[in-house]
Amino acid sequence: MDELKDSFDYFEKKDLFSLTDAFMKYFRYWPFFLGMTLLSLFIGFLYMRYASVTFLTMAKIKIIDDTKELDIAKDPSTLFWSDSKINMDNEIEILKSYRLLDQVVNDLDLDISYYYKGTFKTSEIWNQPFVVADHLLSEEAIEPLWFEVELKAEGFHITDDYDREYFVEYNNLGSSMTGLPFNIRPLEGIVLEEYEDVVYQVAIHPKKEAVMNLTNNLQVQPSNKKSEILTLWLVGESGQRSEDILNKTIEKFNEDGIRDRQLISKRTLDFLDERFLYLSGELDSIEAGKQGYKQANNLSYIEEDATSILRKKSVAEDEVFDLETQITLSNLLKSALVNEQSYSLLPSDVGLENSSINNLVSEFNELSLERSKLMTSVGTNHPTLQDMNAQLESAKQNILKTLNVFRRQLGSSLKKLDEQKDLANDMFSRLPEKEKMLRSIERQQSIKEKLFLLLLQKREEAAVNYAITAPSIKIVDYGLTQKKPVSPKKLITYPICLFLGLAIPFLVLYVRFTFDNKIHERKDLIQTNSEIPIIGEIPFFENDKRFLEVNDRSVLAESYRLLSANIIYHLGKVSEYANGKVILVTSSVKGEGKTLTALNLAFALTSLKKKILIVGGDLRNPKLQTFFDQSSELGLSHYLLYPEIDWKEPITANGLRNKYLQVCFTGKVPHNPSELLSGNAFGTFIENAKKEYDFVVIDTAPTMLVSDTLLIAPFADITLFVTRANYTKKKLLEFSKEIFAQNKLRNMVYLLNGVGHNDKEYNYGYEYGYGEVESFEVINKKNLIYGTLKKLYVKYISFGRKTFDKMKTIIFRKNS
């Protein structure tokens, strides 16, 4: 046993994992991989052809930070290194708010979608030749309304979801008798003949649904963590539609920011207007009080009033002085008139301001001069002198009379001037108090006026700010659509399809291999039980075959010759055999090919030109005779039942066409096979056979089903435990491992049958020239099939690509 194990230890020392083996394990299913790859690529082609083409549209805006405005009172370093105080998350939430996007939906009528209906594909459009307006769908509706619109020569042919048809004539568009829940009209400048028989679909969505869809589709994020720039993007089938949406969103966002700033100015204006009304009333009250106070106190302007009072006081004092001077002069003149007894000259021009008195004094002095001249020539009693004296006396009396009147006038005027002087002094003394009161009134008036002027200035500033409110954003980029579509992408779709075409078969096979509980190759046997040697492997054939000719050079024959060589190498030289060797062929369960293996092994051993006997030892389910044209009821069971007959009687060579091979069929199935096999008759049969034949090959019953094989195992020189690739379950090997451990089968070795199904590794006969000529023909046929499939694939892909390009050109022209 150790010799056998050492002879084949290369099987066990061989690395259990081989990258080539792993590759070939999957490569044997290359038709599956090829078919799935072609199918996946075809699905990818259909997807590229009929999937909705979407484009990415982006826009950028900068949020203006008012806190960074230039202020010379600030530290200059803070102007450059201060962080932005803008909360970008808040700005993003405002941009995506329902309130803002509702305005966008209303302005662009985004609750109405238009589609171009093709033969296999329906695409959303934005440049439709008509417009739907004034629909009656409630905002609380759940499902949208769908209509199919076809342009005819006379009007619109419309069909709703319930296949109800409507016809709206072009000359009757404004009529309310159409029965439609909306109005429809062609766009201005549209040549309707160009769109005849073109079918469109119109979807009227509930307003809330349209806004929520826009909220979900609109994406906004800052360019980086410290940036004040927000990037907006939208993915849609129509680039122009996405650009209009982004531009309108930016416009509404800017207007919203301006309204917020204007709201502050508006509230300031409202507050200032209220204060203006209040201050105007207060100023009017102060003005009325000031006016009344001035009127009550005869005031105009306090400085001028003081100057006027001082001037009046000074004038009064000057006039009093003048009057007193006149009175004194009048008294002096009167004294001169009264005290002078003669008619001497009187003082003239003494300063009296009375012309009558001055005239009378002048007349008196003239008469006095004439009298003095006359006295020099006449005497005192001269009548002329006497007459002149009388005139002088009369003039003197007139002067006195006039002077007394003048003195009385001066006294009266002086009294009045004294009163005026006292009044002026009184007014001047009371002037500070009045000035204080007036100053208090004017101070209140000044305060109110300054406050009024300040509020007026602030109101003008607020009005200017309200009128020229600066925008809250700066548009960096308006909506711009990329030329390359977001989906579908050739560079992604086809590689993914190719990957899936390879990955899906791989995963299917991987799952199959993972949950596979059967053996498939020598490595599986070694992994399960490395103690039991593997004496050989038999390749897989579609049908059970046996070779009958000695010079058979087929792969089947060569594989069994190799098996026989391995057995002989273990058993020693045939010429040294004292008796024939018994080869026991068994398996775990039926169906693993033990009978065919035993038969072909017997044929292979005849190549040594030694006598071979094959025995049908399965008394319960005999299969050996099924491989021969003849059937015989005489067999091993007959001898075991009647051991008195000649042991050679069940043996036959008829129909074998091989002079070195004879066969002993099972015969009739007995009712007690175990008793027959355990009797002495079977041992006698084997001993006689060993003397007559060089090799005795026994086809026995499966060991796991019955104990028959174990009963005859002691007669074997070597036991071939047949396992079958893709058939024998791994858990059955545990049973064989147990038998080997208990040494119930002598010199037990594994034989792997049916190896290499669709696996080139085991078709060694092809590569090295062994086997029949038909083997090369098979290879040529496979190469021919592979080449043909390759040519068809290349031709198909080229045809599909050209077809796709033509269809794309037609669709582009049609849309244009």
Steps between C-alpha positions, in 0.01 A plus 500: 500500500782739588665415169186593315470825692864589434455421132230762466604754761535759226123525508507600861808723488353699216375843607130478564443853370606585150414823322487309173266243650276774638494671161427179312228421750308799374630505143338167424171693511612751236180465293306610808731799546485586131122476485447710811754757378327534164161521671627762744656708221178475302303620801752781537447591135122509551551711811725743312247516219176543693599636842422863572805717435561734794740792521663680792434873531699706749493859626710683758418794725697687765329601822595860582617549860398850618720470807811519282428848366793741528502695825802723582416479869578129500835337534633462142615145569142391571398608153713224348512223761152507651283196434171525321197524725267358238326178601510308172266233632232763556548635148470149357179438693356826368596406144320166537207634700147425388410870507777596258464206263123547491564837335730331246233240421239771455714719275619216274182286517706202615183323611443431131736259324525445127627183331571398145352156440707282271452143385701345783609797707330798663725798574434814701524821297499874569450644150152367433296681232206568733436595859246380756375759750227568754458138603246412765694230683483551874817538701371228731469248217702181534539373145602707196281535192641361175392607155615407155509792257527461125518798267269481202443737213180643658585483869615298798392139537516420874450168680488461879577205727153357450534504119253785474573706195477877457556721200590866541496706183763766452232766446312398816782488754344737750170319521398347833293233326793264431443301820872498581631598844749739338550742214736420215644728236786484250808709559545815297715467192448122477434352158242238596535312174848391605356323807200328344441140612769534768380355830582664832415409856405757761509429873333741741643441845362624832680815604635346820633199312676724247661706776610193695645340186699816434614504864625143470670552164669832577838451662691778674832486679790736573810476285705431813474543874627860511357616170219750462409351161206263466474255212153411376443212264211321344481184290231482234420394147473858372805716558312821417231412754761440769677827415173693522421339835840580649499857368147558629593349837799735526280793399240419764768444762653839423159670507429332831826634645425847362151489651650408835731800483221723368280382783745656746496826304121484471459455872740791553295717265178407678654580838636832375164595350335435835760714676454774241131523582573515871782755468297714262227527761749584772672763283166656414413517871836657586468751215152600619623539857796707387275717291258555787780579742652755264165655434426517871838656579539713187804303391634429163868418526650538843821667383319750285245554770776573754669735256170674435432540872849633561462736209166622633648543846791700363274714287277564799796603712630727224159656455467550879840667499398723213172589664667577828750718308217688328327550831821641651551733203137605520543578868813703424318698232206561727729622778659739257162638395370528850810644667595744230309830546637662197457412149849366452581229257398138583729197440421338169582155367546360845384162375128519537338277249189722470506712189219728617691600808816542302314722249344706774840543669649604167222757448543624854875545454444688173255738670745533787778598259278751324404649838862529600575684173194719546594590857816651379305750300182565696397523852326252715171664451518506134185346359690279270706371788188467709335307220804284463507426872142393474588264219788357701279448801247325282770284344632420843160389616458285190832336564404427860165364396648285231780389726254388768307297247823345378606420857171328566540294182852403604375389839230287349743342253751436775240320703414274206864435428555405863218251471647358179838485664361310794315264265817437300692436818230258615495319167876478499507361850243230409673411175732222645202311642319520170819402323532196728146390429542562131831317498333201669230497236753543223716224652210256487426617150863455398513148646187399320616661179838324514330171572260567216788581265690188614199281440448669166861419409461142615178469307673617185781252562248221560309601189821494296598162647154368427520620142856380431524194728821311417459135391567231757685281249739524211439265209825325421358277225153483358349159429729314259431150366780258430510355151575147615197325649502383858320185402517279316877504443664267255826495689314383809205304366687261273780424749236439767307274264822321414582467866151373582514264204810346657413552866154346492619167358792512740270560797258233383785254465658615824173441686466169322855401592455625857188296560626214288522186712650278233854425402631610165873439493789334676547798730156443652598146594829614651328773703246252633737214577867537429583159651341296222716490185354588160607241249360663191244718323267406218387779264136578437310369196153597396386136473619192682764350273715192511779400274516144370798501270843422628656766278241764591684838511215718618523731799279262690737211437806703588352620828422145610840378386652767721280380785607140443864606493461672836340188646771274364770735625358455845441125479844421351614325181243267349763235438567484871138424590464156656124529465272750331417830666149591605386855429186602686303787341240671720352842581286675759170499310388387161544719197866581558616277211655208684363235261623679186828569675541131585416397143737750332773422752469135404530591134803718575673219685465272194760728331754307709386181323412344830184316584240720660176403673237755581243394757157655558509506878196725552236238579231757583505732200710339227609736220783316333286310251340826381823582312479182293264391231436164663318427821560195710321369804804295578747689710668544835178469695433164338838368610459636851164330524634175358868479587513136393507607136822582321618849591573578136145430392378864553799641310456592136700674227231516231455842333803660663723493190799485735675169553664616824178602672226290647202603706292352777163672508299538818223272391162501664452729798482281812286573803795458741806661333681573827478137610627379164796741498596414856501127428802289406388468140602852409844454653544178309397675181755777551782267589440291189476812289831636631668177390346514158516876425763766541250764614152462645297821486190492721214747452339524845204668663521858639645493848265753653185322397578139592770304678566255213823665395640495853436125514719427198758773565754263663547322167617820325859594439399862426168680530406771250255733674335676205381857541344703225565866431188718508306212655651369823405711799775607733319375804512148352877516514476506876366149479794387284735673742350301784536173307861583423574583863348168611685313224180332382619511138844372416745737332223752441572771240287767339419501132349827375262436213341747257766768549535808282151556366557795260845537652796509260742421777396135491483467125868430495462260212416783266801712583760225477366318197355203682159368420307464181514737202144609574635683805677752281187543298312584817761767583474645151124509531528687830746748350271546203201564727702747709620687193152518355354631825773762519434621145124514566559697818724760332259530209204538737667771707604691186149474358343609829729799528425618144127450556511697822687791333244510216206497743662774709546717190134450399376590849725806515371626166143435606540690827675785323 
